[in-house]
Amino acid sequence: MIDVAPAISSTRRRFLSTTAGLGSLMLFLPLKSRADEPVDDPFVLIQQLTGKTPVETERLHLEMPAVFPNGYTVPLSVAFDSPMTEADHVKNIRVFAPQNPLIEVAAFYFTPEISVPRVSTRIRLAGPQYVLAVAEMNDCALLLAKSWVSVSTNGCK
C-alpha cells in the first residue's frame, strides 16, 4: 500500500510563502532600540559613554566656528588651563560629536610636566550639532566644554 501525502491547498501554500518572505525580510530590517536614539543632554551622553558624570568648567576651552560652510573639515582647537604637575594635570581630552555615525571623533593624551594641553585639528561633522570636549583629570574627574557648530553639508557620508 502506498501512502500519499495530502496535497497542500493554494491558500496554505500562499500563507507559507508569504510568512517565509516576511520572515526573511525581517532579517534585513535594522532593529531600533532605546540605545540607538540620540541623546540631547550632553551630561547624560557622557555618563552613558564613560560611566562618569562630567562637570562643566571654564578651565577647558573648545574653540570652533559657530557657522562653517561644510562638514568635511571643521577647525577645532582645545586648550586646558593646567599647571601640568604631578598633583594637577589633565590625562586626556576626548572630543564627541553626538550626531555623527561615530560619536567619538578625536582623543588626545597628555603627560605631566612634558606636554602642553593644547591641540588644533580638523574634524568631520554630520550636521549642525553641539560638539563636546571632555577632559579627564589625574584624579579621574571629568570636565566638559561644548560648542554649537552649524554646518550646511554632511561631512560624514
C-alpha positions in Angstrom: 0.0 0.0 0.0 1.3 3.4 -1.0 1.0 6.3 1.5 0.2 9.6 -0.3 0.5 12.9 1.5 -2.4 15.2 1.2 -2.0 17.9 -1.4 -1.3 21.4 0.0 -4.0 23.8 -0.9 -3.2 27.0 -2.7 -4.3 29.2 0.3 -2.0 27.2 2.6 0.9 27.4 0.1 0.3 31.2 -0.3 0.3 31.6 3.5 3.6 29.7 3.9 5.4 31.6 1.2 4.2 34.9 2.5 5.3 34.1 6.0 8.7 32.9 4.8 9.1 36.1 2.7 8.2 38.3 5.6 10.5 36.4 7.9 13.4 36.8 5.6 12.7 40.5 5.2 12.8 40.9 8.9 16.4 39.8 8.9 17.4 42.8 6.9 15.5 45.5 8.8 17.5 47.2 11.5 16.1 46.9 15.0 15.7 50.3 16.7 16.4 50.2 20.4 16.5 52.9 23.0 20.3 52.9 22.9 20.1 53.9 19.2 18.1 57.0 19.9 20.0 60.3 20.0 20.6 61.8 23.5 20.1 65.5 23.6 21.6 66.1 27.1 25.4 66.2 26.9 25.8 65.2 30.5 23.6 62.1 30.0 25.5 61.2 26.8 28.9 61.4 28.6 27.5 59.4 31.5 26.4 56.7 29.1 29.8 56.6 27.3 32.2 56.8 30.2 30.2 55.8 33.3 31.1 59.1 35.0 29.2 62.4 35.2 31.1 65.4 33.8 31.2 68.9 35.3 31.1 72.0 33.0 34.1 74.2 33.6 35.8 77.4 32.4 39.3 75.7 32.5 38.6 73.7 29.3 38.4 75.8 26.1 36.8 74.4 23.0 37.0 76.9 20.1 35.1 76.2 16.9 33.4 78.4 14.3 29.7 78.9 15.0 29.0 78.6 11.3 31.0 76.6 8.8 30.2 76.1 5.1 30.7 72.3 5.0 31.1 69.4 7.5 34.2 67.9 5.9 36.9 69.9 7.5 35.7 71.9 10.5 38.5 73.5 12.5 38.8 72.7 16.2 41.1 74.0 19.0 41.1 72.6 22.5 43.1 74.0 25.4 43.1 73.4 29.1 44.3 75.7 31.9 46.5 73.4 34.0 49.9 73.7 35.6 50.6 70.1 34.3 52.2 69.0 37.6 52.0 65.5 39.1 49.4 66.8 41.5 47.2 68.7 38.9 47.2 67.6 35.3 44.9 66.5 32.5 45.4 62.9 31.4 43.4 63.1 28.1 40.9 65.2 26.2 38.2 63.4 24.1 36.0 65.1 21.5 32.5 63.9 20.8 30.0 64.8 18.0 26.7 63.1 19.1 25.1 63.4 15.7 28.0 61.7 13.8 27.8 58.0 12.9 30.9 57.5 15.1 30.4 59.7 18.2 34.0 60.0 19.4 35.9 62.0 16.8 39.2 62.6 18.5 41.3 61.7 21.6 44.4 63.4 22.8 46.7 62.1 25.6 49.0 64.2 27.8 51.7 63.6 30.4 52.6 65.8 33.3 55.5 68.3 33.1 56.2 67.4 29.5 53.2 68.3 27.3 51.1 71.3 26.9 47.4 70.6 26.9 46.6 72.4 23.7 45.7 70.9 20.3 44.3 72.1 17.0 42.9 69.9 14.2 40.0 69.5 11.8 37.1 67.1 12.2 34.1 66.0 10.2 30.5 66.7 11.3 27.3 65.1 10.1 25.2 68.2 10.6 24.6 71.1 12.9 25.2 70.0 16.5 26.9 70.6 19.8 30.5 69.3 19.8 31.6 68.2 23.3 35.1 68.2 24.7 35.7 66.1 27.8 38.9 66.3 29.8 39.8 63.6 32.3 41.9 64.8 35.2 44.6 62.9 37.1 42.0 62.4 39.9 39.6 60.8 37.3 37.2 63.8 37.4 35.6 64.7 34.0 35.4 68.3 32.9 33.2 69.3 30.0 33.1 72.1 27.4 30.6 72.4 24.5 30.3 74.5 21.3 27.5 74.8 18.8 28.5 74.4 15.2 26.2 74.8 12.3 27.4 73.2 9.0 25.5 73.3 5.7 26.6 69.9 4.3 27.0 66.5 5.8 30.7 65.6 6.1 30.1 62.0 7.2 28.6 60.5 4.1 
